[in-house]
Amino acid sequence: MPKQKYTCTFQNNLKKYRQQRGYQRAEAAARIGLPRVRALSQWEKGVKMPDVISLFKLCIIYEASPLELYRDVMHRLNAYLNEDSENLPTIEF
């Protein structure tokens, strides 16, 4: 029996923390060295996820941990990894 595909969006708190710190999207993007605001917009919408270095930069400027920024993703991955390994669906990010 083929494994089912599991796709997801990356629910996060990026926009919430950006707004709490008083940053406009363009300002936050510039602070972490993004050449385009579009990347940050896609991260906030959950379409894409930042690379590790960009995630750490966001954590620094937002004064938050990766868990605070991506709590839902962490919980979903935890549930996924604790399932019966023979019945795991293929996960796509």
Secondary structure, DSSP 8 states (H G I E B T S, - for coil): ----EEE------HHHHHHHTT--HHHHHHHTT-S-HHHHHHHHHTSS---HHHHHHHHHHHT--HHHHTHHHHHHHHHHHTS-GGG--EEE-
